[in-house]
Amino acid sequence: MFGSQALEVVIGLTLIYLVLSIGCSGIKEVIAALFALRAKTLEKGVRSMLKNGANDYTAQLFAHPLIQATAPEGQKPSYISARMFAAALLDIVAPADATQPRTIQSLRASVAQIPNAKLRATLLNMIDSANSDIDAARLKIEHWFDDTMARVTGWYKRMAQKIIFVAGLMLCAAVNADTLMIVKELWSDQALRSAVVAQAGQKAQATSAAESTSQTLSLQEVAGEIRDVNAPPIGWSRNSKDIRLWPDTAGGQALKVLGILLSSFAIVMGAPFWFDMLNKLINLRLTGNPPAVRGVEASSK
């Protein structure tokens, strides 16, 4: 009984975290689009490759027709393929001669004149290890770009987590998503717990992982989603007898802040994590309960 009750509380809490995570993902995407965070992070990564002191080829690279064609007019791209990067970079540092094709020798001679010492040394190393094959040299530049973009992806993910935490903290404070309050209400109210668990099962079955984690919800939609799943008291109240009231004691206020912080940290895990967790918990609960038919058969003997 205790194990089943605890599992149902965790399922209900996971469902709330999932809804809040989807809402925060939407807020993060709005912020990312508003401030062009992906494009700025990409530019920062490219600059780390092409800048050395006063010498910076970043502006020339982004002004190249191949790169400009990857973004709407007047905007910087948020994604560049390795092939496009290598082609544009070679056009900048070693322009092709219209009268003769580019050779490994002409490429090396042009690269040797680059004033950017860091970029010059990097490209010369790739050229010298290409065994006189210009295609191999171009491929090494593409791999260099891919390796850098892997680090850039890490930069963006860390920045996104910070945004999600701040957005989650604001969202949880706005809707009074207090983990401690939610757990208390789910634990003490069997009818509420059963309703939330039933809704969690329906949501897990009706929504695929891709659909769930790609949703973006506004603050009002998040509150509506929470109400739709028959969630425990969410939101603020001025009723002195309502659990949603801001506590009037220092201890109660500290617990309220702690509960909201716990929800905020949980949201940082992301909607995909909580969707997978919800499915695992629902499956665990289903496998833990014996089928009703067997019980009927046993009682009839």
Secondary structure as UniProt FT lines:
FT   HELIX           2..34
FT   TURN            35..36
FT   HELIX           37..50
FT   STRAND          51..52
FT   TURN            53..54
FT   STRAND          55..56
FT   HELIX           58..63
FT   HELIX           65..68
FT   TURN            69..70
FT   TURN            73..74
FT   HELIX           82..93
FT   TURN            98..99
FT   HELIX           104..111
FT   TURN            112..113
FT   HELIX           117..128
FT   TURN            129..132
FT   HELIX           134..175
FT   HELIX           179..188
FT   HELIX           190..206
FT   HELIX           209..214
FT   HELIX           219..228
FT   TURN            229..230
FT   TURN            240..241
FT   TURN            243..244
FT   HELIX           250..267
FT   TURN            268..269
FT   HELIX           271..288
FT   HELIX           292..300
//
